[in-house]
């Protein structure tokens, strides 16, 4: 299926947000996520399905000043 991840068109076979994070090799505990502009809590990523055309934001904290 085709989705957008951080504004980039991407193809994935991940059925849910948790699987997408794993597919991308990210540490689930160190990222924040949003689906179609709405925050998705870590505890609900496995039950958050991905659909064709979904817009996903995956944000990593950045340290510095």
C-alpha positions as CSV (number, residue, x, y, z in Angstrom):
1,X,0.0,0.0,0.0
2,X,1.1,3.6,-0.6
3,X,1.3,6.0,2.4
4,X,3.2,9.2,3.2
5,X,5.8,9.0,6.0
6,X,7.1,12.4,7.1
7,X,5.9,13.9,3.7
8,X,7.6,11.2,1.6
9,X,5.5,8.8,-0.5
10,X,6.3,5.3,0.7
11,X,5.2,1.7,-0.1
12,X,4.7,-0.6,2.9
13,X,3.1,-4.0,3.7
14,X,2.8,-3.0,7.4
15,X,-0.8,-3.6,8.6
16,X,-0.5,-1.2,11.5
17,X,1.5,1.6,12.9
18,X,3.6,-0.6,15.2
19,X,4.6,-2.8,12.3
20,X,5.6,0.3,10.2
21,X,7.9,1.5,13.0
22,X,9.5,-2.0,13.2
23,X,9.8,-2.2,9.4
24,X,11.7,1.1,9.4
25,X,14.1,-0.2,12.1
26,X,13.1,2.4,14.7
27,X,13.0,2.0,18.5
28,X,9.3,2.3,19.4
29,X,10.1,3.8,22.8
30,X,12.1,6.7,21.3
31,X,9.6,8.1,18.7
32,X,6.3,9.9,18.7
33,X,3.7,9.2,16.1
34,X,0.8,10.8,14.4
35,X,-1.7,9.4,11.8
36,X,-3.5,11.9,9.6
37,X,-2.6,14.7,11.9
38,X,-3.7,13.0,15.2
39,X,-1.3,11.9,17.9
40,X,-1.1,8.1,18.3
41,X,0.0,6.9,21.7
42,X,2.6,4.1,21.9
43,X,0.1,1.8,23.6
44,X,-2.4,2.0,20.7
45,X,0.0,1.6,17.7
46,X,-0.6,-2.1,17.4
47,X,-4.3,-1.5,17.1
48,X,-4.0,1.5,14.7
49,X,-4.4,0.1,11.2
50,X,-2.8,1.7,8.2
51,X,-4.9,2.5,5.1
52,X,-4.0,3.5,1.6
53,X,-3.0,7.2,1.4
54,X,-2.5,7.5,5.2
55,X,-0.2,10.4,6.3
56,X,2.2,9.3,9.0
57,X,4.5,11.5,11.0
58,X,7.3,9.8,13.0
59,X,9.3,12.2,15.2
60,X,12.5,11.5,17.1
61,X,13.5,13.8,19.9
62,X,16.6,15.9,19.2
63,X,18.9,17.1,22.0
64,X,20.6,20.4,21.9
65,X,20.1,24.1,22.3
